[in-house]
Amino acid sequence: MRFGLGVMSTRTKIEWTEQTWNPTTGCTKVSPGCKYCYAEIMARRLKAMGVKGYESGFSLALHPNRLNEPLVRRKPTMYFVNSMSDLFHEDIPDDFIGKVFEVMKQTPHHTFQVLTKRAERMVCFLESRAVPDNA
């Protein structure tokens, strides 16, 4: 089965992007905007279907085995990073986030879209690091 959810980064029906890339999955609610989180609902479905990577449903999980997915795609692609999580979740180690940004840097032919509800952590993380032009 193929899903646009990190079971290999695949095409998605999200109209403003082409692929999803989920090196992490799961999250915790931090704002009223999280009340109807589509990713949480989808994670429950994927867990019920037995999809690898969603054994714990929407509990936060790191997937180091997914880090290299954009490296193998040659066609320039617009990626939504972590459609099933928040890259700047407080429990994701800085070194893991750094690895995600390193992949972005190594794939300048792709464009990466990163959305977060944790803007303060993102600012702190990026203060001392260069943001790749394609992010």
CYANA upper distance limits for C-alpha pairs under 8 A (distance plus 0.5 A):
  2 ARG  CA      7 VAL  CA      7.05
  2 ARG  CA      8 MET  CA      8.29
  2 ARG  CA     10 THR  CA      7.56
  3 PHE  CA      7 VAL  CA      6.68
  3 PHE  CA     10 THR  CA      6.95
  3 PHE  CA     11 ARG  CA      8.24
  3 PHE  CA     12 THR  CA      8.14
  4 GLY  CA      9 SER  CA      6.78
  4 GLY  CA     10 THR  CA      5.28
  4 GLY  CA     11 ARG  CA      6.08
  4 GLY  CA     12 THR  CA      5.36
  4 GLY  CA     13 LYS  CA      8.39
  4 GLY  CA     19 GLN  CA      7.18
  4 GLY  CA     20 THR  CA      6.08
  4 GLY  CA     21 TRP  CA      8.47
  5 LEU  CA      9 SER  CA      7.32
  5 LEU  CA     10 THR  CA      7.82
  5 LEU  CA     20 THR  CA      6.57
  5 LEU  CA     21 TRP  CA      7.45
  5 LEU  CA     22 ASN  CA      6.92
  5 LEU  CA     83 SER  CA      7.36
  5 LEU  CA     84 MET  CA      7.07
  6 GLY  CA     10 THR  CA      7.67
  6 GLY  CA     20 THR  CA      6.94
  6 GLY  CA     21 TRP  CA      5.80
  6 GLY  CA     22 ASN  CA      5.07
  6 GLY  CA     23 PRO  CA      7.69
  6 GLY  CA     66 ARG  CA      7.97
  7 VAL  CA     52 LYS  CA      7.95
  7 VAL  CA     53 GLY  CA      8.17
  8 MET  CA     21 TRP  CA      8.07
  8 MET  CA     66 ARG  CA      7.65
  8 MET  CA     69 GLU  CA      7.20
  9 SER  CA     19 GLN  CA      6.65
  9 SER  CA     20 THR  CA      5.82
  9 SER  CA     21 TRP  CA      5.42
  9 SER  CA     22 ASN  CA      7.79
  9 SER  CA     69 GLU  CA      7.04
  9 SER  CA     70 PRO  CA      8.22
 10 THR  CA     19 GLN  CA      5.74
 10 THR  CA     20 THR  CA      6.59
 10 THR  CA     21 TRP  CA      8.22
 11 ARG  CA     18 GLU  CA      6.24
 11 ARG  CA     19 GLN  CA      5.11
 11 ARG  CA     20 THR  CA      7.46
 12 THR  CA     17 THR  CA      7.90
 12 THR  CA     18 GLU  CA      6.45
 12 THR  CA     19 GLN  CA      5.96
 12 THR  CA     20 THR  CA      7.15
 13 LYS  CA     18 GLU  CA      8.40
 14 ILE  CA     18 GLU  CA      7.85
 17 THR  CA     78 MET  CA      6.15
 17 THR  CA     79 TYR  CA      6.76
 17 THR  CA     80 PHE  CA      6.75
 18 GLU  CA     77 THR  CA      6.96
 18 GLU  CA     78 MET  CA      5.79
 18 GLU  CA     79 TYR  CA      6.60
 18 GLU  CA     80 PHE  CA      8.12
 19 GLN  CA     77 THR  CA      7.58
 19 GLN  CA     78 MET  CA      6.80
 19 GLN  CA     79 TYR  CA      5.31
 19 GLN  CA     80 PHE  CA      6.71
 20 THR  CA     79 TYR  CA      5.80
 20 THR  CA     80 PHE  CA      5.23
 20 THR  CA     81 VAL  CA      6.52
 20 THR  CA     82 ASN  CA      7.49
 20 THR  CA     83 SER  CA      6.87
 21 TRP  CA     66 ARG  CA      8.39
 21 TRP  CA     69 GLU  CA      8.05
 21 TRP  CA     70 PRO  CA      8.29
 21 TRP  CA     79 TYR  CA      6.84
 21 TRP  CA     80 PHE  CA      6.68
 21 TRP  CA     81 VAL  CA      5.48
 21 TRP  CA     82 ASN  CA      6.30
 21 TRP  CA     83 SER  CA      7.73
 22 ASN  CA     63 HIS  CA      8.31
 22 ASN  CA     66 ARG  CA      7.60
 22 ASN  CA     81 VAL  CA      6.52
 22 ASN  CA     82 ASN  CA      4.85
 22 ASN  CA     83 SER  CA      7.00
 22 ASN  CA     84 MET  CA      6.96
 22 ASN  CA     85 SER  CA      7.93
 23 PRO  CA     62 LEU  CA      6.79
 23 PRO  CA     63 HIS  CA      5.49
 23 PRO  CA     64 PRO  CA      6.92
 23 PRO  CA     65 ASN  CA      8.26
 23 PRO  CA     66 ARG  CA      5.72
 23 PRO  CA     67 LEU  CA      6.16
 23 PRO  CA     81 VAL  CA      8.41
 23 PRO  CA     82 ASN  CA      7.14
 23 PRO  CA    100 VAL  CA      8.08
 24 THR  CA     60 LEU  CA      7.67
 24 THR  CA     61 ALA  CA      6.08
 24 THR  CA     62 LEU  CA      4.99
 24 THR  CA     63 HIS  CA      5.96
 24 THR  CA     82 ASN  CA      6.85
 24 THR  CA     84 MET  CA      7.88
 24 THR  CA     85 SER  CA      6.62
 24 THR  CA     86 ASP  CA      8.33
 24 THR  CA     87 LEU  CA      7.69
 25 THR  CA     53 GLY  CA      8.30
 25 THR  CA     54 TYR  CA      8.27
 25 THR  CA     58 PHE  CA      7.42
 25 THR  CA     59 SER  CA      7.95
 25 THR  CA     60 LEU  CA      6.11
 25 THR  CA     61 ALA  CA      5.80
 25 THR  CA     62 LEU  CA      7.18
 25 THR  CA     63 HIS  CA      8.28
 25 THR  CA     82 ASN  CA      7.45
 25 THR  CA     84 MET  CA      5.60
 25 THR  CA     85 SER  CA      5.20
 25 THR  CA     86 ASP  CA      8.37
 26 GLY  CA     39 ALA  CA      8.34
 26 GLY  CA     40 GLU  CA      7.75
 26 GLY  CA     43 ALA  CA      8.19
 26 GLY  CA     57 GLY  CA      7.77
 26 GLY  CA     58 PHE  CA      4.66
 26 GLY  CA     59 SER  CA      5.23
 26 GLY  CA     60 LEU  CA      4.45
 26 GLY  CA     61 ALA  CA      6.66
 26 GLY  CA     84 MET  CA      6.66
 26 GLY  CA     85 SER  CA      5.43
 26 GLY  CA     86 ASP  CA      8.29
 27 CYS  CA     40 GLU  CA      8.46
 27 CYS  CA     58 PHE  CA      6.80
 27 CYS  CA     59 SER  CA      6.68
 27 CYS  CA     60 LEU  CA      5.72
 27 CYS  CA     84 MET  CA      8.47
 27 CYS  CA     85 SER  CA      5.88
 27 CYS  CA     86 ASP  CA      7.02
 27 CYS  CA     89 HIS  CA      7.59
 28 THR  CA     59 SER  CA      8.32
 28 THR  CA     60 LEU  CA      8.35
 29 LYS  CA     34 CYS  CA      5.93
 29 LYS  CA     35 LYS  CA      7.84
 30 VAL  CA     34 CYS  CA      7.17
 30 VAL  CA    117 LYS  CA      7.90
 31 SER  CA     35 LYS  CA      8.07
 31 SER  CA    117 LYS  CA      8.31
 33 GLY  CA     37 CYS  CA      8.19
 37 CYS  CA     41 ILE  CA      7.23
 38 TYR  CA     42 MET  CA      6.59
 39 ALA  CA     43 ALA  CA      6.41
 39 ALA  CA     58 PHE  CA      8.41
 39 ALA  CA     83 SER  CA      7.57
 39 ALA  CA     84 MET  CA      5.53
 39 ALA  CA     85 SER  CA      7.82
 40 GLU  CA     44 ARG  CA      6.87
 40 GLU  CA     57 GLY  CA      8.29
 40 GLU  CA     58 PHE  CA      6.12
 40 GLU  CA     84 MET  CA      8.11
 41 ILE  CA     45 ARG  CA      7.05
 42 MET  CA     46 LEU  CA      6.64
 43 ALA  CA     47 LYS  CA      6.54
 43 ALA  CA     54 TYR  CA      6.78
 43 ALA  CA     57 GLY  CA      5.70
 43 ALA  CA     58 PHE  CA      6.02
 43 ALA  CA     84 MET  CA      8.15
 44 ARG  CA     48 ALA  CA      6.74
 44 ARG  CA     54 TYR  CA      8.38
 44 ARG  CA     57 GLY  CA      5.71
 44 ARG  CA     58 PHE  CA      7.29
 45 ARG  CA     49 MET  CA      6.74
 46 LEU  CA     50 GLY  CA      6.72
 46 LEU  CA     51 VAL  CA      5.82
 46 LEU  CA     54 TYR  CA      6.63
 46 LEU  CA     57 GLY  CA      7.96
 47 LYS  CA     51 VAL  CA      6.39
 47 LYS  CA     54 TYR  CA      5.45
 47 LYS  CA     55 GLU  CA      5.88
 47 LYS  CA     56 SER  CA      7.52
 47 LYS  CA     57 GLY  CA      5.82
 50 GLY  CA     54 TYR  CA      7.85
 50 GLY  CA     55 GLU  CA      7.38
 51 VAL  CA     55 GLU  CA      7.71
 53 GLY  CA     63 HIS  CA      8.16
 54 TYR  CA     58 PHE  CA      7.69
 60 LEU  CA     85 SER  CA      8.13
 60 LEU  CA     91 ASP  CA      8.48
 62 LEU  CA     92 ILE  CA      8.12
 63 HIS  CA     67 LEU  CA      7.74
 67 LEU  CA     99 LYS  CA      8.06
 67 LEU  CA    100 VAL  CA      7.05
 67 LEU  CA    103 VAL  CA      7.70
 68 ASN  CA     72 VAL  CA      7.48
 68 ASN  CA    103 VAL  CA      7.50
 69 GLU  CA     73 ARG  CA      7.64
 70 PRO  CA    103 VAL  CA      7.83
 70 PRO  CA    107 THR  CA      7.65
 70 PRO  CA    110 HIS  CA      8.46
 71 LEU  CA    103 VAL  CA      7.56
 71 LEU  CA    106 GLN  CA      7.99
 71 LEU  CA    107 THR  CA      6.88
 74 ARG  CA    109 HIS  CA      8.42
 75 LYS  CA    109 HIS  CA      8.22
 75 LYS  CA    110 HIS  CA      8.42
 76 PRO  CA    109 HIS  CA      5.56
 76 PRO  CA    110 HIS  CA      5.32
 76 PRO  CA    111 THR  CA      8.11
 77 THR  CA    109 HIS  CA      7.89
 77 THR  CA    110 HIS  CA      5.34
 77 THR  CA    111 THR  CA      6.72
 78 MET  CA    110 HIS  CA      6.37
 78 MET  CA    111 THR  CA      5.11
 78 MET  CA    112 PHE  CA      6.34
 78 MET  CA    113 GLN  CA      7.83
 79 TYR  CA    110 HIS  CA      7.81
 79 TYR  CA    111 THR  CA      6.59
 79 TYR  CA    112 PHE  CA      5.29
 79 TYR  CA    113 GLN  CA      6.47
 80 PHE  CA    112 PHE  CA      6.57
 80 PHE  CA    113 GLN  CA      5.34
 80 PHE  CA    114 VAL  CA      6.84
 81 VAL  CA     87 LEU  CA      8.15
 81 VAL  CA    112 PHE  CA      6.97
 81 VAL  CA    113 GLN  CA      6.35
 81 VAL  CA    114 VAL  CA      5.80
 81 VAL  CA    115 LEU  CA      8.04
 82 ASN  CA     86 ASP  CA      6.53
 82 ASN  CA     87 LEU  CA      6.80
 82 ASN  CA    114 VAL  CA      7.90
 85 SER  CA     89 HIS  CA      8.47
 86 ASP  CA    115 LEU  CA      7.71
 86 ASP  CA    116 THR  CA      6.13
 86 ASP  CA    117 LYS  CA      7.86
 86 ASP  CA    118 ARG  CA      8.36
 87 LEU  CA     92 ILE  CA      7.75
 87 LEU  CA     97 ILE  CA      7.34
 87 LEU  CA    114 VAL  CA      8.09
 87 LEU  CA    115 LEU  CA      8.44
 87 LEU  CA    116 THR  CA      7.41
 88 PHE  CA     92 ILE  CA      7.25
 88 PHE  CA     97 ILE  CA      8.09
 88 PHE  CA    116 THR  CA      7.09
 88 PHE  CA    118 ARG  CA      6.49
 88 PHE  CA    119 ALA  CA      8.33
 88 PHE  CA    121 ARG  CA      6.64
 88 PHE  CA    122 MET  CA      6.46
 89 HIS  CA    118 ARG  CA      7.29
 89 HIS  CA    121 ARG  CA      8.48
 90 GLU  CA    121 ARG  CA      8.08
 92 ILE  CA     96 PHE  CA      7.29
 92 ILE  CA     97 ILE  CA      7.58
 93 PRO  CA     97 ILE  CA      7.07
 94 ASP  CA     98 GLY  CA      6.52
 94 ASP  CA    125 PHE  CA      7.85
 95 ASP  CA     99 LYS  CA      6.81
 96 PHE  CA    100 VAL  CA      7.01
 97 ILE  CA    101 PHE  CA      6.91
 98 GLY  CA    102 GLU  CA      6.58
 99 LYS  CA    103 VAL  CA      6.86
100 VAL  CA    104 MET  CA      7.05
101 PHE  CA    105 LYS  CA      6.71
101 PHE  CA    131 VAL  CA      8.25
101 PHE  CA    132 PRO  CA      8.00
102 GLU  CA    106 GLN  CA      6.71
103 VAL  CA    107 THR  CA      6.81
104 MET  CA    108 PRO  CA      7.29
104 MET  CA    110 HIS  CA      8.14
104 MET  CA    112 PHE  CA      7.57
104 MET  CA    132 PRO  CA      7.29
104 MET  CA    134 ASN  CA      7.65
104 MET  CA    135 ALA  CA      7.59
105 LYS  CA    132 PRO  CA      6.01
105 LYS  CA    134 ASN  CA      8.14
108 PRO  CA    133 ASP  CA      8.25
108 PRO  CA    134 ASN  CA      6.53
109 HIS  CA    134 ASN  CA      8.31
110 HIS  CA    134 ASN  CA      7.13
111 THR  CA    134 ASN  CA      5.29
111 THR  CA    135 ALA  CA      6.43
112 PHE  CA    134 ASN  CA      6.60
112 PHE  CA    135 ALA  CA      5.15
113 GLN  CA    135 ALA  CA      6.56
114 VAL  CA    135 ALA  CA      7.81
116 THR  CA    122 MET  CA      8.41
118 ARG  CA    122 MET  CA      6.99
119 ALA  CA    123 VAL  CA      6.64
120 GLU  CA    124 CYS  CA      6.79
121 ARG  CA    125 PHE  CA      6.48
122 MET  CA    126 LEU  CA      6.56
123 VAL  CA    127 GLU  CA      6.43
124 CYS  CA    128 SER  CA      8.38
125 PHE  CA    129 ARG  CA      7.78
126 LEU  CA    130 ALA  CA      7.35
126 LEU  CA    131 VAL  CA      7.49
131 VAL  CA    135 ALA  CA      7.28
